[in-house]
Amino acid sequence: MNQPIRETIEIESQRIQDRLTVMPLSRADGAVIERVREAAQEIVDIRPDPQLPEGALLPSVGPSALAAQIGLVVRDYLTMQTQRDEQTATSEDVAVAEILIELRRSLP
C-alpha cells in the first residue's frame, strides 16, 4: 500500500469535509452539490461496491449532507482498497487523490 498517497486521500477528504461543513448553506448551490456528487461518483466508479447493482448512481443530497457524502465514499473506498493488489491499489489511489484535489480546488 502506498502510504503517502493514502495520507493525501485522507487529508484531502478531511479538508473538503471541513470546507463543506463551514460553508454557508447559501453558497452550496446546485453547482456545488453536483460537483460533490460527481466527484463522489467518480470515486465509487473506480472501486465499485460488489454488493451494489452495476451502474448504481449516487443520489444528489442537500447542502447539509455534502460533507457526509464525500466522507462516506472515501471511507468505503479506503476500506475496499485494502483487498486489492499493490500495483492496482496505487494507481487507483492516485486517481482518487487527484479527484479530491480537483474537487477541493473547485469549491468556493
C-alpha angles and dihedrals in degrees: 000000000000100000099189091055091046089052090050090052092050093045094047092046091052092046090052092047091049092050093047092047095055096036112111109250089236090064093051094083128164092280093055092046091051094046091054092046092048093049091048090048091050090054092048090049092053091059109012120199106250090216093063124079114263111268094020111165128215115240124246106251132199123264094264092058100047096095091049092049095054092040093052094047092050092046091050091047093051091047093050093044092066087074095057130092117260100253096046092044092052095051091046091047090054090051092050092048090052092050091051094046091050091048093049092050092049095054119100 
